[in-house]
């Protein structure tokens, strides 16, 4: 199970139809579906992926708010969607997919498996031609 806070990376994987061929589960927070952090086209594509069942969405309440308040003091540059992805990955023992080092640091402090860019490519993107292209970005 892969939890994405890196929506741009998730959409890139969709561009290469990698999500179509994957046998893994991919998750994104419901907050991302409505977030003003992404433009209308990105939100529409993300909603389409959820509607088609390629990506599952999740919502959080309860202990998540305590977690995000506590972590926002230590990591003031992160957004609530980042904390949501970290918290959900922790609760389901999934893998966080994120290229941002600060987000990965927060995840690792909270004992969440955060994949590096190379691990992401090796685990999810198995075709070398796509791996090389994505690494170049």
C-alpha positions as CSV (number, residue, x, y, z in Angstrom):
1,X,0.0,0.0,0.0
2,X,1.4,3.3,-1.1
3,X,0.2,6.6,0.4
4,X,0.9,9.7,-1.7
5,X,1.4,13.2,-0.4
6,X,3.3,13.9,-3.6
7,X,0.3,14.3,-5.9
8,X,2.4,15.5,-8.9
9,X,4.4,12.3,-8.8
10,X,1.2,10.3,-8.6
11,X,-0.2,12.1,-11.7
12,X,3.2,11.5,-13.5
13,X,2.8,7.8,-12.8
14,X,-0.7,7.9,-14.3
15,X,0.7,9.7,-17.4
16,X,2.8,6.6,-18.1
17,X,-0.1,4.3,-17.3
18,X,1.9,2.7,-14.5
19,X,-1.1,2.7,-12.2
20,X,-3.0,0.7,-14.8
21,X,-0.5,-2.1,-14.6
22,X,0.3,-2.1,-10.9
23,X,-1.0,-4.7,-8.5
24,X,-0.4,-2.4,-5.5
25,X,-2.9,-0.1,-3.8
26,X,-2.5,3.6,-4.0
27,X,-4.0,6.1,-1.6
28,X,-4.4,9.9,-1.4
29,X,-6.1,12.0,1.2
30,X,-9.6,13.4,0.5
31,X,-8.1,16.9,1.3
32,X,-6.0,16.7,-1.9
33,X,-9.2,16.3,-4.0
34,X,-10.3,19.8,-2.9
35,X,-7.0,21.5,-2.1
36,X,-6.2,24.9,-3.6
37,X,-2.6,23.7,-3.7
38,X,-3.4,22.0,-7.0
39,X,-4.9,23.6,-10.1
40,X,-8.3,22.6,-11.5
41,X,-6.7,20.2,-14.1
42,X,-4.7,18.4,-11.4
43,X,-7.7,18.1,-9.1
44,X,-9.9,16.8,-11.9
45,X,-7.3,14.2,-12.9
46,X,-7.0,13.1,-9.3
47,X,-10.8,12.9,-8.9
48,X,-10.9,10.8,-12.1
49,X,-8.3,8.4,-10.7
50,X,-10.4,8.0,-7.6
51,X,-13.6,7.6,-9.6
52,X,-12.0,4.9,-11.8
53,X,-10.7,3.0,-8.7
54,X,-7.0,3.4,-9.6
55,X,-6.5,5.4,-6.4
56,X,-8.3,5.2,-3.2
57,X,-9.0,8.2,-1.0
58,X,-9.0,8.3,2.8
59,X,-10.2,10.8,5.4
60,X,-9.0,11.2,9.0
61,X,-10.4,12.5,12.3
62,X,-9.8,12.1,16.0
63,X,-6.2,11.4,16.9
64,X,-5.0,12.7,13.6
65,X,-5.6,16.3,14.7
66,X,-3.5,15.8,17.8
67,X,-0.8,14.2,15.7
68,X,-0.8,17.0,13.1
69,X,-0.8,19.8,15.8
70,X,2.2,18.1,17.5
71,X,4.1,17.6,14.3
72,X,3.4,21.1,12.9
73,X,5.5,22.5,15.7
74,X,8.5,20.4,14.8
75,X,7.9,20.7,11.0
76,X,6.3,24.1,10.4
77,X,6.9,24.0,6.6
78,X,4.6,21.0,6.0
79,X,0.9,21.2,5.0
80,X,-1.9,19.3,6.7
81,X,-2.1,17.0,3.7
82,X,1.5,15.9,4.3
83,X,0.6,15.1,7.9
84,X,-2.5,13.3,6.8
85,X,-0.4,11.0,4.5
86,X,2.2,10.3,7.2
87,X,-0.5,9.6,9.8
88,X,-2.4,7.3,7.5
89,X,0.7,5.4,6.4
90,X,1.5,4.9,10.1
91,X,-2.0,3.6,10.9
92,X,-2.1,1.1,8.0
93,X,1.6,0.3,8.1
94,X,1.9,1.5,4.5
95,X,4.7,3.2,2.5
96,X,4.8,7.0,2.1
97,X,5.6,8.1,-1.4
98,X,7.3,11.5,-1.2
99,X,10.3,13.1,-2.8
100,X,10.5,16.0,-0.3
101,X,13.3,15.4,2.3
102,X,11.5,17.3,5.1
103,X,8.4,15.3,4.7
104,X,10.4,12.1,4.6
105,X,12.2,13.2,7.8
106,X,8.9,13.7,9.6
107,X,7.7,10.3,8.4
108,X,10.9,8.6,9.6
109,X,10.7,10.2,13.0
110,X,7.2,8.8,13.3
111,X,8.4,5.4,12.3
112,X,6.8,5.5,8.8
113,X,8.5,3.9,5.9
114,X,9.2,6.7,3.5
115,X,10.6,5.6,0.1
116,X,13.4,7.5,-1.6
117,X,13.0,8.4,-5.2
118,X,15.1,5.4,-6.3
119,X,13.0,3.0,-4.1
120,X,9.8,4.4,-5.5
121,X,11.0,3.9,-9.0
122,X,12.2,0.4,-8.3
123,X,9.1,-0.7,-6.5
124,X,6.4,1.0,-8.6
125,X,7.9,1.9,-11.9
126,X,9.5,-1.3,-13.2
127,X,10.1,-0.3,-16.8
128,X,13.6,1.2,-17.3
129,X,12.6,3.7,-20.0
130,X,10.1,5.3,-17.6
131,X,12.6,5.1,-14.7
132,X,15.3,7.0,-16.6
133,X,12.8,9.7,-17.7
134,X,11.4,10.2,-14.2
135,X,14.9,10.4,-12.7
136,X,15.8,13.1,-15.2
137,X,12.9,15.4,-14.0
